[in-house]
Amino acid sequence: ALERLALRWATAAARSALVLDGRPGRAARLVVGTAPALLVPDRLASAAVEFLSTVDLSRLKVCPVAEGGCGWLFLDITRNGSRRWCAMADCGAQAKSRRLTERRRARRATGVSPKAGS
């Protein structure tokens, strides 16, 4: 994925322009995406590279599809780096609900009654 982003960013950079800025103290600014049809993808690629170059990549995680998540990337900013889901209210709650349903089905199938309080 990073290789594709790097290629996309390099292509966007080739279509960018360095524009002189007439304001005092600023000689020039980079305008990313000068081709109208590719403006949005070029700027997204540039913003993604800028973002990835400023964050701790060990904190960049994927919401686990195999466990009911959506597969989107998210930045884990918890103190101990233990966040699992992109959003607990969405993917996390669905996964917890799914696990509870599976446990209940397994109990019914084996004839084991749940303990009080669980």
N, CA, C and O atoms as CSV, one atom per row, in Angstrom:
chain,resi,resn,atom,element,x,y,z
A,1,ALA,N,N,0.829,-1.193,0.000
A,1,ALA,CA,C,0.000,0.000,0.000
A,1,ALA,C,C,0.873,1.257,0.000
A,1,ALA,O,O,0.562,2.241,-0.672
A,2,LEU,N,N,1.964,1.211,0.760
A,2,LEU,CA,C,2.838,2.389,0.796
A,2,LEU,C,C,3.513,2.625,-0.551
A,2,LEU,O,O,3.748,3.767,-0.946
A,3,GLU,N,N,3.823,1.533,-1.255
A,3,GLU,CA,C,4.443,1.689,-2.574
A,3,GLU,C,C,3.477,2.376,-3.540
A,3,GLU,O,O,3.874,3.243,-4.319
A,4,ARG,N,N,2.199,1.976,-3.479
A,4,ARG,CA,C,1.194,2.602,-4.356
A,4,ARG,C,C,1.015,4.071,-4.007
A,4,ARG,O,O,0.884,4.917,-4.892
A,5,LEU,N,N,1.011,4.370,-2.705
A,5,LEU,CA,C,0.875,5.764,-2.283
A,5,LEU,C,C,2.079,6.578,-2.741
A,5,LEU,O,O,1.920,7.705,-3.211
A,6,ALA,N,N,3.278,6.021,-2.610
A,6,ALA,CA,C,4.490,6.728,-3.038
A,6,ALA,C,C,4.450,7.024,-4.532
A,6,ALA,O,O,4.819,8.116,-4.964
A,7,LEU,N,N,4.005,6.055,-5.312
A,7,LEU,CA,C,3.888,6.263,-6.760
A,7,LEU,C,C,2.842,7.334,-7.065
A,7,LEU,O,O,3.065,8.201,-7.910
A,8,ARG,N,N,1.718,7.273,-6.387
A,8,ARG,CA,C,0.638,8.252,-6.589
A,8,ARG,C,C,1.116,9.654,-6.204
A,8,ARG,O,O,0.816,10.634,-6.885
A,9,TRP,N,N,1.869,9.730,-5.095
A,9,TRP,CA,C,2.387,11.014,-4.636
A,9,TRP,C,C,3.400,11.576,-5.635
A,9,TRP,O,O,3.379,12.770,-5.935
A,10,ALA,N,N,4.281,10.725,-6.146
A,10,ALA,CA,C,5.278,11.172,-7.127
A,10,ALA,C,C,4.600,11.685,-8.392
A,10,ALA,O,O,5.027,12.681,-8.975
A,11,THR,N,N,3.547,10.999,-8.809
A,11,THR,CA,C,2.796,11.436,-9.989
A,11,THR,C,C,2.125,12.780,-9.720
A,11,THR,O,O,2.117,13.659,-10.581
A,12,ALA,N,N,1.564,12.935,-8.525
A,12,ALA,CA,C,0.921,14.201,-8.151
A,12,ALA,C,C,1.951,15.324,-8.088
A,12,ALA,O,O,1.679,16.448,-8.511
A,13,ALA,N,N,3.133,15.019,-7.559
A,13,ALA,CA,C,4.187,16.031,-7.467
A,13,ALA,C,C,4.616,16.496,-8.850
A,13,ALA,O,O,4.940,17.668,-9.045
A,14,ALA,N,N,4.619,15.580,-9.806
A,14,ALA,CA,C,4.991,15.944,-11.180
A,14,ALA,C,C,3.981,16.902,-11.796
A,14,ALA,O,O,4.318,17.673,-12.694
A,15,ARG,N,N,2.747,16.852,-11.314
A,15,ARG,CA,C,1.708,17.754,-11.824
A,15,ARG,C,C,1.523,18.989,-10.941
A,15,ARG,O,O,0.584,19.759,-11.145
A,16,SER,N,N,2.384,19.177,-9.990
A,16,SER,CA,C,2.289,20.316,-9.082
A,16,SER,C,C,3.110,21.480,-9.609
A,16,SER,O,O,3.920,21.336,-10.525
A,17,ALA,N,N,2.880,22.629,-9.010
A,17,ALA,CA,C,3.601,23.820,-9.465
A,17,ALA,C,C,4.069,24.635,-8.270
A,17,ALA,O,O,3.382,24.723,-7.252
A,18,LEU,N,N,5.239,25.224,-8.409
A,18,LEU,CA,C,5.759,26.145,-7.417
A,18,LEU,C,C,5.370,27.539,-7.874
A,18,LEU,O,O,5.820,28.002,-8.922
A,19,VAL,N,N,4.530,28.211,-7.085
A,19,VAL,CA,C,3.974,29.504,-7.481
A,19,VAL,C,C,4.565,30.598,-6.603
A,19,VAL,O,O,4.598,30.476,-5.379
A,20,LEU,N,N,5.029,31.664,-7.239
A,20,LEU,CA,C,5.554,32.795,-6.481
A,20,LEU,C,C,4.431,33.435,-5.693
A,20,LEU,O,O,3.328,33.641,-6.200
A,21,ASP,N,N,4.731,33.742,-4.447
A,21,ASP,CA,C,3.751,34.344,-3.548
A,21,ASP,C,C,4.192,35.774,-3.281
A,21,ASP,O,O,5.298,35.997,-2.788
A,22,GLY,N,N,3.365,36.723,-3.591
A,22,GLY,CA,C,3.728,38.128,-3.457
A,22,GLY,C,C,3.716,38.653,-2.034
A,22,GLY,O,O,4.091,39.803,-1.806
A,23,ARG,N,N,3.293,37.836,-1.062
A,23,ARG,CA,C,3.235,38.311,0.325
A,23,ARG,C,C,4.637,38.384,0.925
A,23,ARG,O,O,5.493,37.557,0.611
A,24,PRO,N,N,4.869,39.374,1.789
A,24,PRO,CA,C,6.184,39.520,2.429
A,24,PRO,C,C,6.536,38.289,3.273
A,24,PRO,O,O,5.689,37.751,3.985
A,25,GLY,N,N,7.778,37.861,3.184
A,25,GLY,CA,C,8.266,36.742,3.976
A,25,GLY,C,C,7.977,35.380,3.379
A,25,GLY,O,O,8.422,34.365,3.915
A,26,ARG,N,N,7.243,35.338,2.284
A,26,ARG,CA,C,6.948,34.053,1.630
A,26,ARG,C,C,7.316,34.180,0.166
A,26,ARG,O,O,6.702,34.941,-0.582
A,27,ALA,N,N,8.325,33.429,-0.230
A,27,ALA,CA,C,8.808,33.540,-1.602
A,27,ALA,C,C,7.964,32.736,-2.579
A,27,ALA,O,O,7.700,33.184,-3.695
A,28,ALA,N,N,7.542,31.549,-2.158
A,28,ALA,CA,C,6.795,30.685,-3.073
A,28,ALA,C,C,5.978,29.685,-2.272
A,28,ALA,O,O,6.231,29.458,-1.089
A,29,ARG,N,N,4.998,29.095,-2.933
A,29,ARG,CA,C,4.205,28.038,-2.299
A,29,ARG,C,C,3.963,26.938,-3.323
A,29,ARG,O,O,3.904,27.187,-4.527
A,30,LEU,N,N,3.826,25.744,-2.828
A,30,LEU,CA,C,3.593,24.596,-3.689
A,30,LEU,C,C,2.091,24.419,-3.877
A,30,LEU,O,O,1.341,24.335,-2.904
A,31,VAL,N,N,1.663,24.363,-5.122
A,31,VAL,CA,C,0.259,24.106,-5.444
A,31,VAL,C,C,0.184,22.681,-5.976
A,31,VAL,O,O,0.650,22.384,-7.076
A,32,VAL,N,N,-0.408,21.810,-5.174
A,32,VAL,CA,C,-0.524,20.397,-5.550
A,32,VAL,C,C,-1.801,20.203,-6.340
A,32,VAL,O,O,-2.869,20.673,-5.947
A,33,GLY,N,N,-1.684,19.520,-7.437
A,33,GLY,CA,C,-2.854,19.209,-8.241
A,33,GLY,C,C,-3.234,20.340,-9.166
A,33,GLY,O,O,-4.168,21.090,-8.879
A,34,THR,N,N,-2.537,20.472,-10.253
A,34,THR,CA,C,-2.850,21.536,-11.210
A,34,THR,C,C,-3.711,21.036,-12.359
A,34,THR,O,O,-4.233,21.838,-13.133
A,35,ALA,N,N,-3.867,19.716,-12.483
A,35,ALA,CA,C,-4.736,19.154,-13.518
A,35,ALA,C,C,-6.145,19.056,-12.938
A,35,ALA,O,O,-6.354,18.301,-11.989
A,36,PRO,N,N,-7.122,19.795,-13.479
A,36,PRO,CA,C,-8.460,19.842,-12.884
A,36,PRO,C,C,-9.104,18.472,-12.649
A,36,PRO,O,O,-9.729,18.262,-11.609
A,37,ALA,N,N,-8.968,17.561,-13.571
A,37,ALA,CA,C,-9.604,16.247,-13.424
A,37,ALA,C,C,-8.967,15.411,-12.312
A,37,ALA,O,O,-9.597,14.489,-11.795
A,38,LEU,N,N,-7.724,15.727,-11.943
A,38,LEU,CA,C,-7.004,14.943,-10.940
A,38,LEU,C,C,-6.736,15.729,-9.663
A,38,LEU,O,O,-5.932,15.311,-8.829
A,39,LEU,N,N,-7.401,16.853,-9.510
A,39,LEU,CA,C,-7.167,17.730,-8.363
A,39,LEU,C,C,-7.391,17.005,-7.037
A,39,LEU,O,O,-6.521,17.035,-6.166
A,40,VAL,N,N,-8.525,16.364,-6.875
A,40,VAL,CA,C,-8.837,15.699,-5.604
A,40,VAL,C,C,-7.886,14.537,-5.325
A,40,VAL,O,O,-7.320,14.487,-4.233
A,41,PRO,N,N,-7.678,13.594,-6.260
A,41,PRO,CA,C,-6.749,12.498,-5.959
A,41,PRO,C,C,-5.319,12.975,-5.686
A,41,PRO,O,O,-4.637,12.426,-4.821
A,42,ASP,N,N,-4.868,13.989,-6.415
A,42,ASP,CA,C,-3.514,14.507,-6.193
A,42,ASP,C,C,-3.385,15.110,-4.801
A,42,ASP,O,O,-2.400,14.867,-4.104
A,43,ARG,N,N,-4.367,15.888,-4.401
A,43,ARG,CA,C,-4.302,16.522,-3.074
A,43,ARG,C,C,-4.458,15.500,-1.956
A,43,ARG,O,O,-3.845,15.645,-0.899
A,44,LEU,N,N,-5.267,14.471,-2.175
A,44,LEU,CA,C,-5.392,13.405,-1.171
A,44,LEU,C,C,-4.077,12.659,-1.007
A,44,LEU,O,O,-3.667,12.373,0.118
A,45,ALA,N,N,-3.416,12.344,-2.101
A,45,ALA,CA,C,-2.127,11.650,-2.035
A,45,ALA,C,C,-1.104,12.505,-1.304
A,45,ALA,O,O,-0.349,12.001,-0.472
A,46,SER,N,N,-1.077,13.782,-1.606
A,46,SER,CA,C,-0.139,14.690,-0.953
A,46,SER,C,C,-0.432,14.800,0.545
A,46,SER,O,O,0.488,14.774,1.362
A,47,ALA,N,N,-1.707,14.922,0.900
A,47,ALA,CA,C,-2.088,15.020,2.313
A,47,ALA,C,C,-1.771,13.727,3.060
A,47,ALA,O,O,-1.345,13.768,4.214
A,48,ALA,N,N,-1.975,12.579,2.412
A,48,ALA,CA,C,-1.679,11.292,3.049
A,48,ALA,C,C,-0.190,11.155,3.330
A,48,ALA,O,O,0.198,10.701,4.406
A,49,VAL,N,N,0.645,11.542,2.377
A,49,VAL,CA,C,2.096,11.467,2.576
A,49,VAL,C,C,2.526,12.425,3.683
A,49,VAL,O,O,3.356,12.070,4.520
A,50,GLU,N,N,1.975,13.620,3.695
A,50,GLU,CA,C,2.307,14.584,4.750
A,50,GLU,C,C,1.897,14.031,6.112
A,50,GLU,O,O,2.659,14.124,7.074
A,51,PHE,N,N,0.698,13.456,6.201
A,51,PHE,CA,C,0.215,12.875,7.453
A,51,PHE,C,C,1.125,11.739,7.914
A,51,PHE,O,O,1.547,11.706,9.070
A,52,LEU,N,N,1.426,10.810,7.010
A,52,LEU,CA,C,2.240,9.653,7.376
A,52,LEU,C,C,3.662,10.036,7.768
A,52,LEU,O,O,4.319,9.312,8.516
A,53,SER,N,N,4.135,11.163,7.269
A,53,SER,CA,C,5.492,11.588,7.619
A,53,SER,C,C,5.540,12.300,8.969
A,53,SER,O,O,6.624,12.617,9.459
A,54,THR,N,N,4.383,12.554,9.575
A,54,THR,CA,C,4.359,13.275,10.849
A,54,THR,C,C,3.854,12.436,12.013
A,54,THR,O,O,3.836,12.922,13.143
A,55,VAL,N,N,3.441,11.182,11.776
A,55,VAL,CA,C,2.901,10.365,12.864
A,55,VAL,C,C,3.795,9.163,13.134
A,55,VAL,O,O,4.601,8.764,12.294
A,56,ASP,N,N,3.635,8.601,14.316
A,56,ASP,CA,C,4.322,7.364,14.682
A,56,ASP,C,C,3.575,6.220,14.004
A,56,ASP,O,O,2.452,5.898,14.393
A,57,LEU,N,N,4.185,5.608,12.999
A,57,LEU,CA,C,3.506,4.577,12.215
A,57,LEU,C,C,3.144,3.338,13.030
A,57,LEU,O,O,2.286,2.560,12.613
A,58,SER,N,N,3.781,3.142,14.184
A,58,SER,CA,C,3.395,2.004,15.025
A,58,SER,C,C,2.007,2.224,15.622
A,58,SER,O,O,1.385,1.282,16.114
A,59,ARG,N,N,1.523,3.458,15.581
A,59,ARG,CA,C,0.181,3.782,16.089
A,59,ARG,C,C,-0.890,3.714,15.003
A,59,ARG,O,O,-2.078,3.869,15.285
A,60,LEU,N,N,-0.471,3.484,13.772
A,60,LEU,CA,C,-1.416,3.363,12.662
A,60,LEU,C,C,-1.872,1.909,12.595
A,60,LEU,O,O,-1.056,1.008,12.402
A,61,LYS,N,N,-3.173,1.683,12.755
A,61,LYS,CA,C,-3.700,0.320,12.817
A,61,LYS,C,C,-4.847,0.139,11.837
A,61,LYS,O,O,-5.394,1.104,11.304
A,62,VAL,N,N,-5.198,-1.122,11.614
A,62,VAL,CA,C,-6.307,-1.480,10.726
A,62,VAL,C,C,-7.421,-2.070,11.577
A,62,VAL,O,O,-7.181,-2.960,12.392
A,63,CYS,N,N,-8.629,-1.577,11.390
A,63,CYS,CA,C,-9.793,-2.132,12.080
A,63,CYS,C,C,-9.965,-3.574,11.584
A,63,CYS,O,O,-10.136,-3.786,10.384
A,64,PRO,N,N,-9.924,-4.573,12.487
A,64,PRO,CA,C,-9.834,-5.981,12.078
A,64,PRO,C,C,-11.102,-6.540,11.418
A,64,PRO,O,O,-12.110,-6.768,12.086
A,65,VAL,N,N,-11.038,-6.753,10.126
A,65,VAL,CA,C,-12.174,-7.287,9.365
A,65,VAL,C,C,-12.546,-8.681,9.856
A,65,VAL,O,O,-13.730,-9.000,9.965
A,66,ALA,N,N,-11.562,-9.505,10.151
A,66,ALA,CA,C,-11.816,-10.879,10.589
A,66,ALA,C,C,-12.597,-10.927,11.901
A,66,ALA,O,O,-13.220,-11.939,12.220
A,67,GLU,N,N,-12.563,-9.841,12.652
A,67,GLU,CA,C,-13.271,-9.790,13.934
A,67,GLU,C,C,-14.494,-8.887,13.866
A,67,GLU,O,O,-15.012,-8.461,14.898
A,68,GLY,N,N,-14.955,-8.595,12.659
A,68,GLY,CA,C,-16.161,-7.787,12.508
A,68,GLY,C,C,-15.913,-6.319,12.250
A,68,GLY,O,O,-16.861,-5.536,12.201
A,69,GLY,N,N,-14.656,-5.924,12.084
A,69,GLY,CA,C,-14.333,-4.526,11.814
A,69,GLY,C,C,-14.510,-4.182,10.346
A,69,GLY,O,O,-14.891,-5.025,9.533
A,70,CYS,N,N,-14.226,-2.933,10.023
A,70,CYS,CA,C,-14.481,-2.431,8.668
A,70,CYS,C,C,-13.251,-2.444,7.766
A,70,CYS,O,O,-13.386,-2.307,6.550
A,71,GLY,N,N,-12.054,-2.605,8.333
A,71,GLY,CA,C,-10.845,-2.617,7.527
A,71,GLY,C,C,-10.231,-1.246,7.303
A,71,GLY,O,O,-9.206,-1.129,6.631
A,72,TRP,N,N,-10.842,-0.212,7.856
A,72,TRP,CA,C,-10.299,1.136,7.691
A,72,TRP,C,C,-9.085,1.325,8.586
A,72,TRP,O,O,-8.931,0.649,9.603
A,73,LEU,N,N,-8.226,2.256,8.187
A,73,LEU,CA,C,-7.077,2.626,9.010
A,73,LEU,C,C,-7.519,3.621,10.070
A,73,LEU,O,O,-8.414,4.435,9.844
A,74,PHE,N,N,-6.878,3.546,11.231
A,74,PHE,CA,C,-7.116,4.548,12.265
A,74,PHE,C,C,-5.830,4.771,13.040
A,74,PHE,O,O,-4.937,3.923,13.045
A,75,LEU,N,N,-5.747,5.909,13.687
A,75,LEU,CA,C,-4.578,6.259,14.480
A,75,LEU,C,C,-4.900,5.995,15.943
A,75,LEU,O,O,-5.801,6.619,16.505
A,76,ASP,N,N,-4.174,5.078,16.558
A,76,ASP,CA,C,-4.386,4.721,17.963
A,76,ASP,C,C,-3.640,5.725,18.834
A,76,ASP,O,O,-2.413,5.694,18.921
A,77,ILE,N,N,-4.386,6.610,19.472
A,77,ILE,CA,C,-3.760,7.634,20.312
A,77,ILE,C,C,-3.935,7.335,21.800
A,77,ILE,O,O,-3.719,8.205,22.644
A,78,THR,N,N,-4.333,6.082,22.121
A,78,THR,CA,C,-4.445,5.720,23.527
A,78,THR,C,C,-3.055,5.675,24.145
A,78,THR,O,O,-2.059,5.473,23.449
A,79,ARG,N,N,-2.999,5.861,25.440
A,79,ARG,CA,C,-1.717,5.910,26.135
A,79,ARG,C,C,-0.901,4.628,25.942
A,79,ARG,O,O,0.303,4.687,25.695
A,80,ASN,N,N,-1.558,3.475,26.054
A,80,ASN,CA,C,-0.819,2.213,25.953
A,80,ASN,C,C,-0.911,1.549,24.580
A,80,ASN,O,O,-0.424,0.432,24.403
A,81,GLY,N,N,-1.525,2.216,23.613
A,81,GLY,CA,C,-1.591,1.686,22.255
A,81,GLY,C,C,-2.439,0.438,22.117
A,81,GLY,O,O,-2.130,-0.436,21.307
A,82,SER,N,N,-3.510,0.343,22.902
A,82,SER,CA,C,-4.309,-0.883,22.914
A,82,SER,C,C,-5.639,-0.781,22.170
A,82,SER,O,O,-6.442,-1.713,22.222
A,83,ARG,N,N,-5.878,0.299,21.502
A,83,ARG,CA,C,-7.155,0.451,20.793
A,83,ARG,C,C,-7.259,-0.603,19.697
A,83,ARG,O,O,-6.286,-0.875,18.994
A,84,ARG,N,N,-8.452,-1.197,19.554
A,84,ARG,CA,C,-8.653,-2.272,18.588
A,84,ARG,C,C,-9.499,-1.877,17.409
A,84,ARG,O,O,-9.299,-2.384,16.306
A,85,TRP,N,N,-10.436,-0.988,17.615
A,85,TRP,CA,C,-11.437,-0.675,16.602
A,85,TRP,C,C,-11.317,0.769,16.156
A,85,TRP,O,O,-10.830,1.622,16.898
A,86,CYS,N,N,-11.765,1.036,14.941
A,86,CYS,CA,C,-11.766,2.421,14.463
A,86,CYS,C,C,-12.711,3.246,15.326
A,86,CYS,O,O,-12.413,4.393,15.659
A,87,ALA,N,N,-13.851,2.662,15.687
A,87,ALA,CA,C,-14.821,3.327,16.564
A,87,ALA,C,C,-15.527,2.259,17.389
A,87,ALA,O,O,-16.144,1.348,16.838
A,88,MET,N,N,-15.435,2.373,18.692
A,88,MET,CA,C,-16.073,1.392,19.562
A,88,MET,C,C,-17.581,1.390,19.361
A,88,MET,O,O,-18.212,0.335,19.431
A,89,ALA,N,N,-18.166,2.554,19.114
A,89,ALA,CA,C,-19.617,2.654,18.950
A,89,ALA,C,C,-20.107,1.926,17.702
A,89,ALA,O,O,-21.270,1.528,17.639
A,90,ASP,N,N,-19.250,1.750,16.726
A,90,ASP,CA,C,-19.656,1.077,15.488
A,90,ASP,C,C,-19.076,-0.333,15.432
A,90,ASP,O,O,-19.738,-1.299,15.813
A,91,CYS,N,N,-17.868,-0.444,14.969
A,91,CYS,CA,C,-17.246,-1.759,14.753
A,91,CYS,C,C,-17.063,-2.535,16.054
A,91,CYS,O,O,-17.322,-3.738,16.089
A,92,GLY,N,N,-16.629,-1.883,17.105
A,92,GLY,CA,C,-16.414,-2.565,18.378
A,92,GLY,C,C,-17.695,-3.109,18.961
A,92,GLY,O,O,-17.726,-4.245,19.434
A,93,ALA,N,N,-18.762,-2.316,18.939
A,93,ALA,CA,C,-20.049,-2.756,19.483
A,93,ALA,C,C,-20.612,-3.918,18.674
A,93,ALA,O,O,-21.169,-4.857,19.242
A,94,GLN,N,N,-20.471,-3.860,17.365
A,94,GLN,CA,C,-20.963,-4.955,16.518
A,94,GLN,C,C,-20.199,-6.242,16.805
A,94,GLN,O,O,-20.795,-7.317,16.876
A,95,ALA,N,N,-18.899,-6.138,16.969
A,95,ALA,CA,C,-18.091,-7.328,17.240
A,95,ALA,C,C,-18.441,-7.917,18.605
A,95,ALA,O,O,-18.545,-9.135,18.744
A,96,LYS,N,N,-18.622,-7.067,19.607
A,96,LYS,CA,C,-18.997,-7.551,20.935
A,96,LYS,C,C,-20.359,-8.237,20.891
A,96,LYS,O,O,-20.552,-9.290,21.498
A,97,SER,N,N,-21.287,-7.638,20.178
A,97,SER,CA,C,-22.624,-8.218,20.045
A,97,SER,C,C,-22.559,-9.574,19.343
A,97,SER,O,O,-23.236,-10.520,19.745
A,98,ARG,N,N,-21.748,-9.662,18.301
A,98,ARG,CA,C,-21.593,-10.909,17.555
A,98,ARG,C,C,-20.994,-12.004,18.443
A,98,ARG,O,O,-21.444,-13.149,18.405
A,99,ARG,N,N,-19.978,-11.652,19.243
A,99,ARG,CA,C,-19.365,-12.637,20.140
A,99,ARG,C,C,-20.355,-13.117,21.202
A,99,ARG,O,O,-20.381,-14.302,21.535
A,100,LEU,N,N,-21.165,-12.207,21.731
A,100,LEU,CA,C,-22.169,-12.579,22.724
A,100,LEU,C,C,-23.180,-13.549,22.120
A,100,LEU,O,O,-23.537,-14.548,22.745
A,101,THR,N,N,-23.635,-13.259,20.919
A,101,THR,CA,C,-24.581,-14.146,20.234
A,101,THR,C,C,-23.963,-15.519,20.014
A,101,THR,O,O,-24.627,-16.536,20.216
A,102,GLU,N,N,-22.699,-15.560,19.604
A,102,GLU,CA,C,-22.017,-16.842,19.392
A,102,GLU,C,C,-21.895,-17.635,20.690
A,102,GLU,O,O,-22.091,-18.850,20.694
A,103,ARG,N,N,-21.573,-16.958,21.790
A,103,ARG,CA,C,-21.479,-17.641,23.086
A,103,ARG,C,C,-22.836,-18.209,23.495
A,103,ARG,O,O,-22.919,-19.339,23.976
A,104,ARG,N,N,-23.886,-17.435,23.306
A,104,ARG,CA,C,-25.231,-17.908,23.665
A,104,ARG,C,C,-25.628,-19.118,22.826
A,104,ARG,O,O,-26.200,-20.074,23.350
A,105,ARG,N,N,-25.333,-19.084,21.539
A,105,ARG,CA,C,-25.651,-20.228,20.670
A,105,ARG,C,C,-24.873,-21.468,21.098
A,105,ARG,O,O,-25.413,-22.574,21.124
A,106,ALA,N,N,-23.609,-21.272,21.432
A,106,ALA,CA,C,-22.780,-22.401,21.857
A,106,ALA,C,C,-23.319,-23.000,23.152
A,106,ALA,O,O,-23.332,-24.221,23.307
A,107,ARG,N,N,-23.759,-22.165,24.075
A,107,ARG,CA,C,-24.324,-22.662,25.331
A,107,ARG,C,C,-25.594,-23.457,25.077
A,107,ARG,O,O,-25.797,-24.519,25.665
A,108,ARG,N,N,-26.450,-22.944,24.199
A,108,ARG,CA,C,-27.698,-23.650,23.882
A,108,ARG,C,C,-27.401,-24.990,23.210
A,108,ARG,O,O,-28.066,-25.991,23.478
A,109,ALA,N,N,-26.402,-24.996,22.343
A,109,ALA,CA,C,-26.066,-26.221,21.612
A,109,ALA,C,C,-25.498,-27.295,22.537
A,109,ALA,O,O,-25.711,-28.486,22.311
A,110,THR,N,N,-24.784,-26.882,23.566
A,110,THR,CA,C,-24.179,-27.847,24.488
A,110,THR,C,C,-25.053,-28.110,25.704
A,110,THR,O,O,-24.777,-29.019,26.487
A,111,GLY,N,N,-26.105,-27.319,25.863
A,111,GLY,CA,C,-27.003,-27.499,26.999
A,111,GLY,C,C,-26.454,-26.945,28.290
A,111,GLY,O,O,-26.981,-27.247,29.360
A,112,VAL,N,N,-25.413,-26.144,28.221
A,112,VAL,CA,C,-24.828,-25.530,29.410
A,112,VAL,C,C,-25.586,-24.251,29.698
A,112,VAL,O,O,-25.738,-23.398,28.822
A,113,SER,N,N,-26.068,-24.117,30.938
A,113,SER,CA,C,-26.777,-22.886,31.288
A,113,SER,C,C,-25.769,-21.846,31.743
A,113,SER,O,O,-24.768,-22.180,32.377
A,114,PRO,N,N,-26.032,-20.584,31.419
A,114,PRO,CA,C,-25.085,-19.532,31.808
A,114,PRO,C,C,-25.066,-19.347,33.314
A,114,PRO,O,O,-26.080,-19.526,33.988
A,115,LYS,N,N,-23.909,-18.988,33.830
A,115,LYS,CA,C,-23.776,-18.700,35.255
A,115,LYS,C,C,-24.468,-17.383,35.551
A,115,LYS,O,O,-24.615,-16.541,34.665
A,116,ALA,N,N,-24.884,-17.207,36.763
A,116,ALA,CA,C,-25.521,-15.952,37.162
A,116,ALA,C,C,-24.516,-14.827,37.034
A,116,ALA,O,O,-23.369,-14.944,37.465
A,117,GLY,N,N,-24.967,-13.726,36.430
A,117,GLY,CA,C,-24.106,-12.557,36.295
A,117,GLY,C,C,-23.243,-12.560,35.063
A,117,GLY,O,O,-22.462,-11.625,34.886
A,118,SER,N,N,-23.333,-13.559,34.188
A,118,SER,CA,C,-22.505,-13.529,32.978
A,118,SER,C,C,-23.324,-13.473,31.727
A,118,SER,O,O,-22.771,-13.443,30.628
